[in-house]
Amino acid sequence: MLGRPKTAEEYVDLVDQALFEIEDLRAAAEYDMDSLGAATEFLEELERDVRALRASMADGSYQFGKEDLRFVKVVAKQDERILPFKQLLLKINETHREGLEVD
């Protein structure tokens, strides 16, 4: 993944992709509680925050901002072995803070 998304649609797609990855990780964690059990502890909060972001995009209330998105505190604490799509979530936050990439 290179730069930030160029359109609102691409940005929404990133958020949708993150939701898919969260659901996938939750399913894997439920299947293999021994090795991924710790991952489920932060997944609920992460999923709630990303779903709230997506809902604000859907209802038109979303606004870009200078502050980190709520889920960044949770994401920053996780190792990429536990959260393999960490960079995707950080890209969403970067886009939130800096806006869409325009040519």
Helices and strands as residue ranges (DSSP letters): H 8-31, H 33-36, H 39-59, H 72-76, H 86-98
